């Protein structure tokens, strides 16, 4: 999908308040079946723009190094009458939280989590405190049998 179309859809979703989820660092909007937008609130890095830039840079690096995170597509900036918005377009993960999995799928998610944690450490990154278990900031795609880690705002390079 062209960037201009993503931007138009994103602005329309923000104006209508149609969001998928929200957390401490931002709000997730569905843009299309394959793409979501995370609009940052800036709590951790001081400004929404810095938070979005940090997550985009780290997510892009990790994805390129085969860490199981969503693919980060593009930064988002929009000036609307009410305020300025900063965020990140990324791959939509069609998964469920590990706490909802069957025992066999949970076992696979835990195995992949341990494998990913080891890889992340070897690559020189530090996960946030709230990403230290498979039960937080992770989704398991049952069709692909693949665990995805997300919400990288508080992750760091060592």
Beta strands, then each sheet from edge to edge (+ up, - down):
strand 1: 21-22
strand 2: 26-32
strand 3: 35-40
strand 4: 72-79
strand 5: 84-91
strand 6: 125-126
strand 7: 138-141
strand 8: 146-149
strand 9: 156-157
sheet 1: 1+ 2- 3+ 5- 4+
sheet 2: 6+ 9-
sheet 3: 7+ 8-
end
